[in-house]
């Protein structure tokens, strides 16, 4: 008898005088179908696999797993590098097919449990030392197998995510460059939506970033990760982003065409900004615009400007569209804001007496009597006209916050009416 045979015989646990590995080998023909049935019944991801794959590759993997555990019980040696490499390769294929990691690991555990149940059912009170030995080998086997499964799965997903991320960043770059993004979208495996909500985000610090003794870089990364996770959770499609700890740019797919973006969409977007701020634990100042895919480049430039205007003008955290900073934007540069400002007075287009009263009242330093004298009307008429203008525009010339807006709107209206140069 060779030394290796003697070692196997000395190690091999027995139940009722029969080596456990022999019991397992004998049960294998019926055991494999039982394991397969349990996988399909209790793991939906396996139940959804094509029947050809179940009968072929998956069944072969189950047979191989039973033989591997049989060898462990026969020799006392856990699987070697070659067997673990095969397990990792099989796990990588499951990852590529989209089978969840917990299902892949669970398949091996179900198989091991079924094996143990088949062979240990014959154990009696005198077999306790052998039962403990079998359990010890089972745990050692599952430890190595679970590590091999996780290694293969994670490696495949990292490679896939790396390729996926590269493709998505290429799509983002193409959208920001302008031009036709369809080829880049196809490579990324993402359909182009009717609209992207383009967000320019400025992130304030998380309290941990200001606390002494805390690793501020770690706190910033945690803040950023929470922001990305919440973006993904709250978005119906796949958001594209370039972000750092201070903020950046995000494109969120939207089914609403840009021309139909209205108050409901704005409210929904405002709630999203609130969600993001709470999730990352930091104040967010967000400028936004809705744009078709081929107009994202221009929208990105616009939201960058709106964000800077809102920040420089001392606005607090929250959501800002161009309409929210029309005056500041117009005063900072020639821009499309001029048309927006002029549009504020559209309700007065056919009421020249109201426009003249507004203009005169502002020019007279908000003195109604001086305005009335200049207009050659009674002061009560001035009051009536100002109230009517407020009703139609929502802007009150007597309210400080509205006065600058009205001045700028009147200037834009006059320039447009007189055919001034188009600076937009």
C-alpha positions in Angstrom: 0.0 0.0 0.0 1.4 3.4 -1.0 1.9 6.2 1.5 -0.7 8.4 -0.2 -3.3 5.6 0.0 -2.5 5.1 3.7 -2.9 8.8 4.3 -6.3 8.9 2.6 -7.5 5.9 4.6 -6.2 7.4 7.8 -8.0 10.7 7.2 -11.2 9.7 5.6 -14.1 10.1 8.0 -16.6 7.2 8.2 -20.2 6.8 9.1 -21.4 3.4 10.3 -18.1 2.0 9.0 -18.5 3.4 5.4 -16.2 6.2 4.3 -18.1 9.4 3.8 -16.6 10.1 0.5 -17.8 6.7 -0.7 -21.3 7.5 0.4 -21.1 10.8 -1.5 -19.7 9.2 -4.6 -22.5 6.7 -4.6 -25.2 9.3 -4.1 -23.7 11.6 -6.8 -26.0 10.5 -9.7 -29.1 11.4 -7.8 -27.5 14.3 -5.9 -26.7 16.4 -8.9 -30.4 16.6 -10.1 -31.5 17.4 -6.5 -29.0 20.3 -6.4 -30.2 21.6 -9.8 -33.8 21.5 -8.7 -33.0 23.4 -5.5 -31.1 26.1 -7.5 -33.9 26.6 -9.9 -36.5 26.7 -7.2 -34.8 28.9 -4.6 -32.5 31.1 -6.8 -34.7 33.1 -9.3 -31.6 34.1 -11.3 -30.8 30.5 -12.0 -34.4 29.7 -12.8 -34.3 32.4 -15.5 -31.3 31.0 -17.3 -31.9 29.2 -20.6 -32.8 25.5 -20.2 -29.9 24.6 -22.6 -27.5 26.4 -20.2 -29.0 24.7 -17.2 -28.7 21.3 -18.7 -25.2 21.9 -20.0 -22.8 24.3 -18.3 -24.6 24.7 -15.0 -25.1 20.9 -14.5 -21.5 20.2 -15.4 -20.4 22.8 -12.8 -22.6 21.1 -10.1 -21.1 17.7 -11.0 -17.6 19.1 -10.8 -18.4 20.7 -7.4 -19.7 17.4 -6.0 -16.6 15.6 -7.2 -14.3 18.3 -5.7 -16.0 18.0 -2.3 -15.8 14.2 -2.6 -12.0 14.6 -3.1 -11.8 16.8 -0.1 -13.5 14.2 2.1 -11.3 11.5 0.6 -7.9 13.2 0.9 -8.4 15.9 3.6 -6.9 18.4 1.1 -8.9 21.5 0.1 -9.2 22.4 -3.6 -6.0 23.5 -5.3 -5.2 26.4 -7.6 -6.4 24.8 -10.8 -9.9 24.0 -9.4 -10.2 27.4 -7.8 -9.2 29.0 -11.1 -12.0 27.1 -12.8 -14.5 28.3 -10.2 -13.4 31.9 -10.7 -13.8 31.6 -14.5 -17.3 30.1 -14.1 -18.2 33.0 -11.7 -16.9 35.5 -14.2 -19.2 34.1 -16.8 -22.1 34.4 -14.4 -21.1 38.1 -13.8 -21.1 38.7 -17.5 -24.6 37.2 -17.8 -25.8 39.5 -15.0 -26.4 36.8 -12.5 -26.2 38.4 -9.0 -23.1 37.6 -6.9 -25.3 36.4 -4.0 -26.9 33.9 -6.3 -23.6 32.5 -7.5 -22.3 32.2 -4.0 -25.6 30.8 -2.8 -25.4 28.0 -5.5 -22.3 26.6 -4.0 -23.7 26.8 -0.5 -26.9 25.0 -1.6 -24.8 22.3 -3.2 -22.7 21.8 -0.1 -25.7 21.7 2.1 -27.3 19.1 -0.1 -24.2 17.0 0.0 -23.9 17.2 3.8 -27.6 16.3 4.2 -27.2 13.2 2.0 -24.2 11.7 3.8 -24.8 12.8 7.4 -28.3 11.4 7.6 -26.7 8.0 8.4 -24.7 9.4 11.4 -25.2 7.8 14.8 -24.1 8.9 18.3 -20.8 7.1 17.9 -20.0 9.1 14.7 -19.8 12.5 16.3 -16.0 12.9 15.8 -16.4 12.0 12.0 -19.4 14.4 11.7 -17.3 17.2 13.2 -14.5 16.4 10.8 -16.9 16.5 7.8 -18.3 19.9 9.0 -14.8 21.3 9.4 -13.9 20.3 5.9 -17.2 21.6 4.6 -16.5 25.0 6.1 -13.0 25.1 4.8 -14.2 24.1 1.3 -16.9 26.8 1.3 -14.4 29.5 2.5 -12.1 28.9 -0.4 -14.9 28.5 -3.0 -16.6 31.7 -1.8 -13.4 33.6 -2.1 -12.8 32.2 -5.6 -16.3 33.0 -6.7 -16.0 36.6 -5.4 -12.6 37.1 -7.0 -13.8 36.0 -10.4 -17.0 37.9 -10.2 -15.5 41.2 -9.0 -12.7 41.1 -11.5 -15.2 40.6 -14.4 -17.5 43.4 -13.1 -14.6 45.8 -12.6 -13.4 45.2 -16.2 -17.0 45.6 -17.5 -17.6 48.7 -15.4 -14.3 50.1 -16.5 -15.3 49.7 -20.2 -18.8 51.0 -19.4 -17.5 54.0 -17.6 -15.1 54.9 -20.4 -17.9 54.6 -22.9 -20.2 56.8 -20.8 -17.5 59.4 -20.3 -16.9 59.4 -24.1 -20.7 60.1 -24.6 -20.5 62.9 -22.0 -17.5 64.4 -23.7 -19.3 64.2 -27.1 -22.4 65.9 -25.7 -20.3 68.7 -24.2 -18.4 69.2 -27.5 -21.5 69.5 -29.5 -22.4 67.6 -32.7 -24.1 64.3 -33.3 -23.8 62.1 -30.2 -25.6 59.0 -31.6 -22.5 56.9 -32.3 -21.1 57.6 -28.8 -24.5 56.7 -27.3 -24.6 53.4 -29.2 -21.1 52.5 -27.9 -22.2 53.3 -24.4 -25.4 51.2 -24.8 -27.6 54.2 -23.8 -30.6 55.5 -25.7 -30.5 59.3 -26.3 -33.5 60.9 -24.4 -35.6 63.7 -25.8 -34.0 66.0 -23.2 -31.2 66.2 -20.8 -31.6 68.3 -17.6 -28.2 69.9 -17.4 -27.2 70.7 -13.8 -24.2 72.9 -12.8 -23.6 72.1 -9.1 -21.6 73.9 -6.5 -21.2 71.8 -3.3 -20.6 73.3 0.0 -18.5 71.4 2.6 -19.9 68.5 4.7 -19.5 69.3 8.4 -16.9 66.5 8.7 -14.7 68.4 6.2 -14.6 71.3 8.7 -14.0 69.2 11.8 -10.5 69.1 13.3 -9.0 65.6 13.5 -11.1 64.2 10.7 -9.5 63.1 7.4 -11.1 65.8 5.2 -10.3 64.0 1.9 -12.2 60.9 3.1 -15.1 63.1 4.2 -15.2 64.8 0.8 -15.1 61.4 -1.0 -17.9 60.1 1.2 -20.0 63.2 0.4 -19.4 62.8 -3.3 -20.2 59.1 -3.3 -23.5 59.8 -1.5 -24.4 62.5 -4.1 -23.7 60.0 -7.0 -25.7 57.3 -5.3 -28.7 59.5 -4.8 -28.4 60.8 -8.3 -28.6 57.2 -9.6 -31.4 56.3 -7.2 -33.5 59.4 -8.2 -32.9 59.2 -11.9 -35.1 57.1 -14.2 -32.2 56.8 -16.7 -28.5 56.8 -16.5 -27.1 60.2 -15.3 -23.8 61.3 -16.8 -21.5 63.4 -14.6 -18.1 64.9 -14.1 -17.9 65.7 -10.4 -15.4 66.6 -7.7 -15.7 67.4 -4.0 -16.6 71.0 -5.0 -19.3 70.1 -7.5 -19.4 69.8 -11.3 -21.7 69.0 -14.1 -24.5 66.4 -14.3 -26.8 65.4 -17.2 -30.0 63.7 -16.2 -32.1 62.0 -19.0 -35.7 63.3 -19.1 -38.7 62.2 -21.2 -40.0 65.8 -21.3 -38.9 67.7 -24.4 -37.2 71.0 -23.6 -40.0 73.1 -25.1 -42.5 71.4 -22.7 -40.4 72.0 -19.6 -42.7 73.8 -17.2 -43.6 74.5 -13.6 -44.3 70.8 -12.7 -40.9 69.9 -14.0 -39.2 72.7 -12.1 -40.9 71.6 -8.9 -39.7 68.0 -9.5 -36.2 69.2 -10.1 -36.3 71.4 -7.1 -37.2 68.4 -4.9 -34.4 66.4 -6.5 -31.9 69.1 -5.5 -33.3 69.0 -1.9 -32.9 65.2 -1.9 -29.3 65.4 -3.2 -28.4 68.0 -0.5 -29.8 65.9 2.3 -28.2 62.8 1.0 -24.7 64.3 0.7 -25.1 66.4 3.9 -23.9 69.6 2.2 -25.5 72.8 0.8 -26.0 72.7 -3.0 -26.3 75.7 -5.3 -27.6 74.2 -8.6 -28.1 76.0 -11.9 -30.2 74.0 -14.4 -31.4 74.1 -18.0 -33.3 71.6 -20.2 -31.7 70.8 -23.6 -32.0 68.4 -26.4 -29.0 66.2 -26.8 -27.5 68.3 -29.6 -28.0 71.4 -27.5 -26.3 70.2 -24.4 -23.0 72.0 -25.1 -24.7 75.4 -25.2 -26.8 74.5 -22.1 -23.7 73.5 -20.2 -22.2 76.9 -20.9 -25.4 78.6 -19.8 -25.8 76.8 -16.5 -22.1 77.6 -15.7 -22.9 81.2 -16.2 -26.1 81.1 -14.3 -24.5 79.3 -11.4 -21.7 81.9 -11.2 -24.2 84.8 -11.4 -26.3 83.2 -8.6 -23.3 82.6 -6.5 -21.7 86.1 -7.1 -25.1 87.8 -6.3 -25.3 86.2 -2.9 -28.1 83.7 -3.6 -28.5 81.0 -1.1 -28.4 77.2 -1.8 -31.2 75.8 -4.0 -32.2 75.5 -7.6 -31.8 78.4 -10.1 -33.0 78.6 -13.7 -32.1 81.5 -16.0 -35.5 83.1 -15.2 -34.5 83.3 -11.5 -31.4 85.5 -12.3 -32.5 87.4 -15.4 -31.6 90.8 -14.0 -28.2 89.8 -12.7 -27.4 87.8 -15.8 -28.4 90.6 -18.1 -26.4 93.1 -16.2 -23.3 90.9 -16.3 -23.1 90.4 -20.0 -25.0 90.7 -23.3 -27.0 87.5 -23.5 -30.3 85.7 -24.2 -31.5 87.0 -20.9 -32.5 90.2 -22.7 -35.4 88.5 -24.4 -36.5 86.9 -21.1 -36.5 90.3 -19.4 -38.5 91.9 -22.2 -41.0 89.0 -22.0 -41.8 90.0 -18.4 -43.6 93.0 -19.8 -45.5 91.1 -22.5 -48.8 91.4 -20.5 -48.5 95.1 -20.9 -47.8 95.1 -24.6 -51.2 96.5 -25.5 -51.3 98.9 -22.5 -48.9 101.6 -23.3 -50.3 103.8 -20.5 -49.3 101.2 -18.0 -45.8 101.0 -19.4 -45.4 104.7 -19.4 -46.6 105.0 -15.8 -44.1 102.3 -14.7 -41.3 104.1 -16.5 -42.2 107.5 -15.1 -42.8 106.3 -11.6 -39.4 104.7 -11.5 -37.7 107.7 -13.1 -39.4 110.0 -10.4 -37.8 108.0 -7.6 -41.1 106.3 -6.7 -42.8 109.6 -6.0 -46.4 109.2 -7.2 -47.2 112.9 -7.1 -44.2 113.8 -9.3 -45.1 110.9 -11.6 -48.7 112.1 -11.8 -47.6 115.7 -12.6 -45.3 114.5 -15.3 -48.0 112.3 -16.8 -50.6 115.0 -16.3 -53.0 112.6 -14.5 -54.4 112.4 -11.0 -52.2 110.6 -8.4 -55.0 108.1 -7.9 -54.7 107.3 -11.6 -51.0 106.5 -11.0 -52.0 104.2 -8.1 -54.6 102.4 -10.2 -52.2 101.9 -13.1 -49.4 100.6 -10.8 -51.8 98.2 -9.2 -53.0 97.0 -12.6 -49.4 96.5 -13.9 -48.7 94.5 -10.7 -51.7 92.3 -11.3 -50.7 91.6 -14.9 -46.9 91.1 -14.4 -46.6 90.0 -10.8 -44.0 92.7 -10.3 -44.6 95.5 -7.9 -42.7 98.8 -8.6 -43.0 99.7 -4.9 -41.2 96.6 -3.8 -37.5 96.9 -3.6 -36.7 93.4 -4.9 -38.8 94.1 -8.1 -37.6 97.6 -8.9 -34.3 96.5 -10.4 -36.1 93.8 -12.4 -38.6 96.3 -13.8 -35.8 98.7 -14.7 -33.9 96.1 -16.6 -37.1 94.7 -18.2 -38.1 98.1 -19.4 -34.6 98.6 -20.8 -34.8 95.3 -22.6 -38.3 96.0 -23.8 -37.3 99.4 -25.2 -34.2 97.9 -26.9 -36.2 95.1 -28.5 -39.0 97.5 -29.6 -36.5 99.9 -31.2 -34.8 97.1 -33.1 -31.5 97.0 -31.1 -28.8 94.6 -32.0 -29.4 91.0 -31.2 -26.8 90.1 -28.5 -28.2 86.7 -27.8 
